[in-house]
């Protein structure tokens, strides 16, 4: 190993992609792996509260948005640890393969992020994860939505999130969607408003089936109804179902 490489390792040592601790290699540290092993898989999430009279969202979700999973996503989105997109996409793909016994999708797309975040970070976090996932699943990735120009979702109340989600726009030069089976991906689901709006927009554009999936989802109020379950049904379980 040359002097330049040794100096680089001294100044920028390899770190755990989940928590940032220095490790022998740029791999998850033992503490994070132990915590990850204790987290339950949350292969399905459903929180139809607030969507009365509409379709309820029932996406495939790899993990609850907490602990080491939350740390990994925040390091990826806030600290610019872009290589983490491969790990996050792998988690999502494991959940998708577990729920969908047959990978009957024509394409993968991403829920749109805000133009503000894209400019600040230099990339769209959800889109990068969706692109990585499409590679792992050996499916084509197609960007179908324009980034929204409003305030970042994290700064909005639940009611404002739903209002903003209704303004999502499909790209004009997108491919015909009639009858297509689409895997729609996002990094984190909070209220489900954006994903639900995306599903409805794709359906209106002619998509045959839309399966929503995310790396993580915020748990709903446990006093109302559980947000996560281990139903483990077939591919149809991840589609939008009527209340």
C-alpha positions in Angstrom: 0.0 0.0 0.0 1.4 3.4 -1.0 1.9 6.4 1.1 -1.1 8.2 -0.5 -3.4 5.2 0.3 -2.2 5.1 3.9 -2.7 8.8 4.4 -6.2 8.6 2.9 -7.1 5.8 5.3 -5.7 7.8 8.2 -7.7 10.9 7.3 -10.8 9.1 6.0 -11.0 5.7 7.7 -13.7 3.2 6.6 -16.9 3.5 8.6 -20.0 1.6 9.3 -22.6 2.7 6.7 -25.3 2.5 9.4 -23.9 4.4 12.3 -20.7 5.9 11.2 -18.4 4.1 13.6 -14.8 3.4 12.3 -14.6 -0.2 11.2 -11.9 -2.5 9.6 -13.8 -2.3 6.3 -16.7 -0.1 5.2 -19.1 -2.7 6.4 -21.9 -2.7 9.1 -20.3 -2.9 12.5 -21.1 -5.8 14.9 -23.3 -3.5 17.2 -25.5 -2.4 14.2 -25.8 -6.0 12.9 -27.0 -7.1 16.4 -29.6 -4.3 16.5 -30.7 -5.0 13.0 -31.1 -8.7 13.8 -33.5 -7.7 16.7 -35.7 -5.5 14.5 -38.7 -7.3 13.1 -39.2 -7.4 9.4 -42.2 -5.2 8.5 -43.1 -6.7 5.2 -46.5 -4.9 5.1 -47.7 -1.7 6.4 -51.2 -0.2 6.4 -52.5 2.9 8.0 -55.8 3.9 6.3 -56.6 6.4 9.1 -57.4 9.7 7.4 -58.2 8.2 4.0 -61.8 7.5 4.7 -63.8 7.1 1.5 -60.6 6.5 -0.5 -58.4 3.6 -1.3 -56.0 2.5 1.6 -52.3 2.1 1.0 -50.9 -1.3 1.8 -47.2 -1.2 0.7 -44.4 -3.6 1.2 -42.0 -2.3 3.8 -38.6 -3.8 4.9 -38.3 -2.3 8.4 -39.9 0.2 10.8 -38.3 3.6 10.7 -36.4 3.5 13.9 -33.1 2.5 15.5 -30.2 1.6 13.2 -32.5 1.7 10.1 -33.4 5.3 10.8 -29.7 6.1 11.4 -28.7 4.6 8.1 -31.3 6.5 6.2 -30.5 9.8 7.8 -26.7 9.3 7.1 -27.6 8.6 3.5 -29.9 11.5 3.1 -28.4 14.2 5.4 -24.7 13.4 5.4 -24.4 12.4 1.7 -23.3 8.8 2.3 -24.4 7.9 -1.2 -23.0 4.4 -1.2 -25.6 3.4 1.4 -28.2 3.4 -1.4 -27.0 -0.1 -2.3 -27.6 -1.4 1.2 -31.0 0.2 1.5 -32.1 -1.1 -1.9 -31.0 -4.6 -0.9 -33.1 -4.4 2.3 -36.1 -3.3 0.2 -35.5 -6.1 -2.4 -35.4 -8.8 0.2 -38.8 -7.6 1.5 -40.2 -7.4 -2.1 -39.0 -10.9 -2.9 -40.4 -12.3 0.3 -43.9 -10.9 -0.3 -44.0 -11.3 -4.1 -43.5 -14.9 -5.0 -43.6 -14.0 -8.7 -41.7 -10.9 -9.8 -44.5 -9.9 -12.2 -43.4 -6.3 -12.8 -42.8 -4.5 -16.1 -40.9 -1.6 -14.6 -39.7 0.2 -11.5 -40.3 3.8 -10.7 -39.8 6.2 -7.8 -42.1 8.5 -5.8 -40.9 12.0 -6.5 -38.9 14.0 -3.9 -38.9 17.8 -3.6 -36.9 19.9 -6.0 -35.6 21.8 -3.0 -34.0 18.6 -1.5 -32.7 17.5 -4.9 -30.9 20.8 -5.3 -29.5 20.7 -1.8 -28.3 17.1 -1.9 -27.4 16.9 -5.5 -29.5 13.8 -5.9 -33.0 12.4 -5.2 -32.7 9.9 -2.4 -35.7 7.8 -3.2 -34.9 7.7 -6.9 -31.4 6.4 -6.3 -32.7 3.6 -4.1 -35.3 2.8 -6.8 -32.5 2.7 -9.5 -30.4 0.3 -7.3 -33.4 -1.8 -6.6 -34.2 -2.1 -10.3 -30.7 -3.4 -10.9 -31.0 -6.0 -8.2 -34.4 -7.1 -9.4 -33.2 -7.0 -13.1 -36.1 -4.7 -14.1 -36.0 -1.5 -16.1 -36.1 1.8 -14.2 -38.3 4.6 -15.6 -38.6 8.0 -14.0 -42.3 8.8 -14.3 -42.8 11.8 -11.9 -41.6 15.4 -12.0 -40.0 16.5 -8.7 -42.5 18.5 -6.8 -41.7 22.2 -6.2 -43.3 22.6 -2.9 -42.0 22.5 0.7 -40.1 19.3 1.7 -42.6 16.8 3.2 -40.8 16.6 6.5 -41.7 20.2 7.2 -45.5 19.7 6.6 -48.3 18.6 8.8 -50.2 15.5 8.0 -53.1 17.4 6.4 -50.7 19.6 4.4 -48.8 16.5 3.2 -52.0 15.2 1.7 -52.8 18.5 0.0 -49.2 18.7 -1.4 -49.4 15.1 -2.7 -52.4 15.9 -4.8 -50.2 18.2 -6.9 -47.9 15.5 -8.1 -47.3 15.5 -11.9 -46.4 12.7 -14.3 -43.8 13.5 -16.9 -45.2 14.4 -20.3 -42.7 12.4 -22.3 -43.2 9.2 -20.3 -43.9 5.8 -21.9 -47.5 4.6 -22.3 -48.7 2.9 -19.1 -51.8 1.1 -20.3 -51.9 -2.3 -18.5 -48.3 -2.0 -17.1 -47.4 -3.6 -13.8 -45.4 -1.1 -11.8 -43.2 -1.4 -8.7 -43.3 2.1 -7.0 -40.5 2.8 -4.6 -39.8 5.4 -1.9 -37.2 5.5 0.9 -39.5 6.3 3.9 -43.3 6.3 4.3 -44.6 8.7 6.9 -48.3 9.3 6.3 -48.6 7.4 3.0 -50.0 10.5 1.3 -47.4 10.8 -1.4 -47.4 7.1 -2.2 -51.2 7.0 -2.3 -51.2 10.0 -4.7 -48.6 8.4 -6.9 -50.6 5.1 -7.1 -53.8 7.0 -8.0 -52.0 9.1 -10.6 -50.5 5.9 -12.2 -53.8 4.2 -12.2 -55.5 7.2 -13.9 -52.7 7.0 -16.5 -53.7 3.5 -17.3 -51.4 1.3 -15.2 -52.8 -2.1 -14.6 -51.2 -2.9 -11.2 -49.2 -0.7 -8.9 -47.3 -2.2 -6.0 -45.8 0.3 -3.5 -42.7 -0.5 -1.5 -40.4 1.4 0.8 -37.2 0.7 2.8 -38.9 1.9 6.0 -42.2 3.3 7.4 -43.0 5.3 10.5 -45.2 3.3 12.9 -48.8 4.4 13.2 -50.3 5.2 16.6 -50.4 1.7 18.3 -53.6 2.7 20.1 -55.4 2.9 16.7 -54.2 -0.1 14.7 -50.9 -1.8 14.1 -48.9 -0.4 11.2 -46.9 -3.5 10.5 -47.9 -7.1 10.1 -46.3 -10.4 9.0 -49.1 -11.4 6.6 -46.7 -12.7 4.0 -49.3 -13.0 1.2 -48.7 -13.0 -2.5 -47.9 -10.2 -4.9 -51.5 -9.0 -4.8 -51.2 -8.2 -1.1 -49.1 -5.2 -1.9 -51.5 -3.5 -4.2 -53.9 -0.8 -3.2 -57.0 -2.3 -1.7 -60.4 -0.7 -1.1 -61.4 0.0 2.5 
